Amino acid sequence: MKKTKKRVTIKMMMIDILKRSKTPLHYREITKRLIARGYKFHRKEPERSVYITIKRNPKLFKKVKPATFALKTK
C-alpha cells in the first residue's frame, strides 16, 4: 500500500507564519515569507492568493490595521 503525503496548504503555512511572528503582518509580508519557505503558488499573483485566504477565513484571521492581519485568539 502506498503512503500518501499530506499536502501542506497555504492556510496551514499562513497560520504557522503568524504564530511565529510576534506581531501582526501585512499580507504582502506573509506572501514574502511563504515564498521564502518554498510554497508554490498556483496563480500569477501570489499576494492575491494570500488576501483571498484571509478573507475566506474570518474565524482564523483578524484585521488589526489596513491590510495587516493577526491570528484570532480564542
ROMAR-436858 format. One record per atom (N, C-alpha, C, CB): residue number from 1; x, y, z. Coordinates in Angstrom, 2 decimals, always signed. Glycine has a CB too. Layout:
(NUM (X Y Z)),
...
This chain:
(1 (+0.84 -1.19 +0.00)),
(1 (+0.00 +0.00 +0.00)),
(1 (+0.89 +1.25 +0.00)),
(1 (-0.96 +0.00 +1.23)),
(2 (+0.50 +2.22 -0.82)),
(2 (+1.27 +3.44 -0.96)),
(2 (+0.86 +4.48 +0.09)),
(2 (+1.10 +4.02 -2.37)),
(3 (+1.86 +5.10 +0.70)),
(3 (+1.56 +6.16 +1.67)),
(3 (+1.37 +7.47 +0.91)),
(3 (+2.70 +6.31 +2.74)),
(4 (+0.32 +8.18 +1.25)),
(4 (+0.13 +9.49 +0.61)),
(4 (+0.58 +10.56 +1.60)),
(4 (-1.38 +9.70 +0.19)),
(5 (+1.38 +11.46 +1.09)),
(5 (+1.90 +12.54 +1.91)),
(5 (+0.85 +13.65 +1.97)),
(5 (+3.26 +13.08 +1.35)),
(6 (+0.53 +14.09 +3.17)),
(6 (-0.48 +15.14 +3.31)),
(6 (+0.11 +16.46 +2.81)),
(6 (-0.95 +15.26 +4.78)),
(7 (-0.60 +17.10 +1.91)),
(7 (-0.14 +18.36 +1.35)),
(7 (-0.31 +19.49 +2.35)),
(7 (-0.88 +18.68 +0.05)),
(8 (+0.69 +20.31 +2.48)),
(8 (+0.60 +21.46 +3.36)),
(8 (-0.12 +22.57 +2.59)),
(8 (+2.03 +21.93 +3.84)),
(9 (-1.20 +23.06 +3.16)),
(9 (-2.00 +24.08 +2.47)),
(9 (-1.47 +25.47 +2.77)),
(9 (-3.47 +23.97 +2.86)),
(10 (-1.88 +26.41 +1.94)),
(10 (-1.50 +27.81 +2.14)),
(10 (-2.01 +28.28 +3.51)),
(10 (-2.05 +28.71 +1.00)),
(11 (-3.21 +27.86 +3.87)),
(11 (-3.79 +28.27 +5.15)),
(11 (-2.95 +27.77 +6.32)),
(11 (-5.23 +27.75 +5.28)),
(12 (-2.52 +26.50 +6.24)),
(12 (-1.69 +25.93 +7.32)),
(12 (-0.37 +26.70 +7.46)),
(12 (-1.40 +24.44 +7.05)),
(13 (+0.24 +27.04 +6.33)),
(13 (+1.51 +27.77 +6.37)),
(13 (+1.31 +29.19 +6.89)),
(13 (+2.15 +27.81 +4.97)),
(14 (+0.21 +29.82 +6.50)),
(14 (-0.06 +31.19 +6.97)),
(14 (-0.27 +31.20 +8.49)),
(14 (-1.30 +31.77 +6.25)),
(15 (-0.97 +30.20 +9.00)),
(15 (-1.18 +30.10 +10.45)),
(15 (+0.17 +29.97 +11.15)),
(15 (-2.10 +28.89 +10.79)),
(16 (+1.03 +29.12 +10.62)),
(16 (+2.35 +28.93 +11.22)),
(16 (+3.18 +30.21 +11.18)),
(16 (+3.10 +27.80 +10.51)),
(17 (+3.15 +30.91 +10.06)),
(17 (+3.91 +32.16 +9.92)),
(17 (+3.42 +33.19 +10.94)),
(17 (+3.76 +32.73 +8.48)),
(18 (+2.10 +33.32 +11.08)),
(18 (+1.57 +34.30 +12.03)),
(18 (+1.82 +33.88 +13.48)),
(18 (+0.07 +34.49 +11.81)),
(19 (+1.83 +32.58 +13.76)),
(19 (+2.15 +32.10 +15.11)),
(19 (+3.59 +32.45 +15.47)),
(19 (+1.92 +30.58 +15.22)),
(20 (+4.50 +32.26 +14.53)),
(20 (+5.92 +32.51 +14.78)),
(20 (+6.24 +34.00 +14.85)),
(20 (+6.76 +31.86 +13.69)),
(21 (+5.44 +34.80 +14.16)),
(21 (+5.63 +36.25 +14.20)),
(21 (+4.99 +36.78 +15.48)),
(21 (+5.02 +36.94 +12.94)),
(22 (+5.71 +37.60 +16.19)),
(22 (+5.18 +38.13 +17.45)),
(22 (+4.26 +39.32 +17.21)),
(22 (+6.33 +38.54 +18.39)),
(23 (+4.25 +39.81 +15.97)),
(23 (+3.41 +40.96 +15.64)),
(23 (+2.54 +40.64 +14.44)),
(23 (+4.29 +42.21 +15.37)),
(24 (+1.44 +41.37 +14.25)),
(24 (+0.61 +41.18 +13.05)),
(24 (+1.44 +41.51 +11.80)),
(24 (-0.67 +42.09 +13.11)),
(25 (+1.07 +40.91 +10.69)),
(25 (+1.82 +41.11 +9.45)),
(25 (+0.92 +41.61 +8.32)),
(25 (+2.49 +39.82 +9.03)),
(26 (+1.51 +42.44 +7.46)),
(26 (+0.85 +42.89 +6.24)),
(26 (+0.76 +41.68 +5.30)),
(26 (+1.63 +44.09 +5.56)),
(27 (-0.30 +41.59 +4.52)),
(27 (-0.46 +40.41 +3.66)),
(27 (+0.69 +40.25 +2.67)),
(27 (-1.78 +40.48 +2.91)),
(28 (+1.33 +41.35 +2.29)),
(28 (+2.48 +41.26 +1.39)),
(28 (+3.68 +40.60 +2.09)),
(28 (+2.88 +42.66 +0.87)),
(29 (+3.84 +40.89 +3.38)),
(29 (+4.92 +40.27 +4.16)),
(29 (+4.64 +38.77 +4.34)),
(29 (+5.07 +40.96 +5.54)),
(30 (+3.37 +38.42 +4.56)),
(30 (+3.00 +37.00 +4.67)),
(30 (+3.36 +36.30 +3.36)),
(30 (+1.47 +36.83 +4.99)),
(31 (+3.07 +36.94 +2.23)),
(31 (+3.39 +36.37 +0.91)),
(31 (+4.89 +36.16 +0.76)),
(31 (+2.87 +37.30 -0.21)),
(32 (+5.69 +37.16 +1.16)),
(32 (+7.15 +37.04 +1.06)),
(32 (+7.66 +35.86 +1.88)),
(32 (+7.84 +38.33 +1.54)),
(33 (+7.10 +35.67 +3.07)),
(33 (+7.53 +34.58 +3.94)),
(33 (+7.11 +33.22 +3.38)),
(33 (+6.97 +34.76 +5.34)),
(34 (+5.95 +33.16 +2.74)),
(34 (+5.52 +31.91 +2.10)),
(34 (+6.47 +31.54 +0.96)),
(34 (+4.07 +32.05 +1.55)),
(35 (+6.84 +32.52 +0.16)),
(35 (+7.76 +32.29 -0.96)),
(35 (+9.13 +31.85 -0.42)),
(35 (+7.91 +33.58 -1.84)),
(36 (+9.58 +32.49 +0.66)),
(36 (+10.87 +32.14 +1.27)),
(36 (+10.87 +30.69 +1.78)),
(36 (+11.20 +33.10 +2.43)),
(37 (+9.71 +30.21 +2.21)),
(37 (+9.59 +28.82 +2.68)),
(37 (+9.41 +27.83 +1.55)),
(37 (+8.43 +28.70 +3.65)),
(38 (+9.28 +28.34 +0.33)),
(38 (+9.19 +27.46 -0.82)),
(38 (+7.77 +27.07 -1.21)),
(38 (+9.96 +26.24 -0.55)),
(39 (+6.76 +27.80 -0.73)),
(39 (+5.38 +27.48 -1.13)),
(39 (+5.21 +27.79 -2.61)),
(39 (+4.36 +28.29 -0.27)),
(40 (+4.60 +26.85 -3.33)),
(40 (+4.36 +27.02 -4.77)),
(40 (+2.94 +27.53 -4.99)),
(40 (+4.59 +25.68 -5.55)),
(41 (+2.82 +28.74 -5.50)),
(41 (+1.52 +29.34 -5.77)),
(41 (+1.00 +28.86 -7.12)),
(41 (+1.61 +30.88 -5.74)),
(42 (-0.33 +28.75 -7.22)),
(42 (-0.96 +28.28 -8.45)),
(42 (-1.41 +29.42 -9.35)),
(42 (-2.14 +27.40 -8.13)),
(43 (-1.45 +30.63 -8.80)),
(43 (-1.87 +31.75 -9.64)),
(43 (-0.70 +32.71 -9.88)),
(43 (-3.05 +32.51 -8.98)),
(44 (-0.91 +33.61 -10.82)),
(44 (+0.15 +34.54 -11.20)),
(44 (+0.39 +35.60 -10.13)),
(44 (-0.19 +35.21 -12.52)),
(45 (-0.61 +35.88 -9.31)),
(45 (-0.49 +36.92 -8.28)),
(45 (-0.55 +36.28 -6.89)),
(45 (-1.61 +37.99 -8.45)),
(46 (+0.61 +35.91 -6.33)),
(46 (+0.63 +35.24 -5.02)),
(46 (-0.03 +36.07 -3.91)),
(46 (+2.05 +34.93 -4.64)),
(47 (+0.15 +37.39 -3.96)),
(47 (-0.44 +38.24 -2.92)),
(47 (-1.96 +38.13 -2.90)),
(47 (-0.03 +39.70 -3.12)),
(48 (-2.54 +37.98 -4.07)),
(48 (-3.99 +37.82 -4.17)),
(48 (-4.44 +36.52 -3.49)),
(48 (-4.43 +37.83 -5.65)),
(49 (-3.68 +35.45 -3.68)),
(49 (-3.99 +34.17 -3.03)),
(49 (-4.00 +34.32 -1.51)),
(49 (-2.97 +33.08 -3.44)),
(50 (-3.01 +35.03 -0.99)),
(50 (-2.92 +35.23 +0.46)),
(50 (-4.12 +36.05 +0.94)),
(50 (-1.59 +35.94 +0.84)),
(51 (-4.42 +37.13 +0.24)),
(51 (-5.52 +38.01 +0.66)),
(51 (-6.86 +37.26 +0.60)),
(51 (-5.58 +39.27 -0.23)),
(52 (-7.06 +36.47 -0.43)),
(52 (-8.30 +35.69 -0.56)),
(52 (-8.42 +34.69 +0.58)),
(52 (-8.35 +34.96 -1.93)),
(53 (-7.32 +34.03 +0.90)),
(53 (-7.32 +33.05 +2.00)),
(53 (-7.70 +33.72 +3.32)),
(53 (-5.93 +32.36 +2.13)),
(54 (-7.17 +34.90 +3.56)),
(54 (-7.50 +35.65 +4.78)),
(54 (-8.99 +35.99 +4.80)),
(54 (-6.66 +36.96 +4.88)),
(55 (-9.50 +36.50 +3.69)),
(55 (-10.90 +36.91 +3.62)),
(55 (-11.87 +35.74 +3.73)),
(55 (-11.15 +37.65 +2.32)),
(56 (-11.46 +34.56 +3.28)),
(56 (-12.33 +33.38 +3.34)),
(56 (-12.32 +32.70 +4.71)),
(56 (-11.92 +32.39 +2.28)),
(57 (-11.44 +33.14 +5.59)),
(57 (-11.31 +32.51 +6.90)),
(57 (-11.39 +33.54 +8.03)),
(57 (-9.99 +31.75 +6.98)),
(58 (-12.54 +34.20 +8.15)),
(58 (-12.66 +35.25 +9.18)),
(58 (-12.58 +34.72 +10.61)),
(58 (-13.97 +35.98 +9.00)),
(59 (-12.77 +33.42 +10.79)),
(59 (-12.67 +32.86 +12.14)),
(59 (-11.21 +32.67 +12.56)),
(59 (-13.41 +31.52 +12.22)),
(60 (-10.31 +32.65 +11.59)),
(60 (-8.89 +32.45 +11.88)),
(60 (-8.08 +33.74 +11.93)),
(60 (-8.29 +31.54 +10.86)),
(61 (-8.39 +34.66 +11.02)),
(61 (-7.58 +35.86 +10.87)),
(61 (-8.38 +37.11 +11.22)),
(61 (-7.04 +35.96 +9.45)),
(62 (-7.73 +38.03 +11.93)),
(62 (-8.40 +39.30 +12.22)),
(62 (-7.58 +40.46 +11.69)),
(62 (-8.64 +39.45 +13.74)),
(63 (-8.30 +41.46 +11.22)),
(63 (-7.66 +42.66 +10.68)),
(63 (-7.33 +43.58 +11.85)),
(63 (-8.58 +43.37 +9.63)),
(64 (-6.08 +44.01 +11.94)),
(64 (-5.68 +44.90 +13.03)),
(64 (-5.36 +46.31 +12.54)),
(64 (-4.47 +44.33 +13.76)),
(65 (-4.98 +46.41 +11.28)),
(65 (-4.72 +47.69 +10.61)),
(65 (-5.05 +47.45 +9.15)),
(65 (-3.21 +48.19 +10.82)),
(66 (-5.12 +48.50 +8.34)),
(66 (-5.38 +48.26 +6.92)),
(66 (-4.39 +47.26 +6.32)),
(66 (-5.32 +49.57 +6.14)),
(67 (-4.93 +46.19 +5.74)),
(67 (-4.15 +45.13 +5.07)),
(67 (-3.18 +44.38 +5.99)),
(67 (-3.38 +45.72 +3.93)),
(68 (-3.34 +44.54 +7.30)),
(68 (-2.46 +43.89 +8.28)),
(68 (-3.30 +42.97 +9.16)),
(68 (-1.71 +44.94 +9.14)),
(69 (-2.82 +41.74 +9.32)),
(69 (-3.63 +40.73 +9.98)),
(69 (-2.86 +39.97 +11.05)),
(69 (-4.15 +39.76 +8.96)),
(70 (-3.63 +39.43 +12.00)),
(70 (-3.10 +38.58 +13.06)),
(70 (-4.02 +37.38 +13.18)),
(70 (-2.99 +39.36 +14.43)),
(71 (-3.56 +36.38 +13.92)),
(71 (-4.42 +35.23 +14.20)),
(71 (-5.41 +35.62 +15.29)),
(71 (-3.58 +34.00 +14.63)),
(72 (-6.63 +35.15 +15.14)),
(72 (-7.62 +35.38 +16.20)),
(72 (-7.29 +34.46 +17.37)),
(72 (-9.08 +35.13 +15.68)),
(73 (-7.37 +34.99 +18.57)),
(73 (-7.12 +34.16 +19.74)),
(73 (-8.47 +33.78 +20.32)),
(73 (-6.24 +34.89 +20.80)),
(74 (-8.51 +32.59 +20.89)),
(74 (-9.79 +32.09 +21.41)),
(74 (-10.02 +32.53 +22.83)),
(74 (-9.85 +30.58 +21.34)),
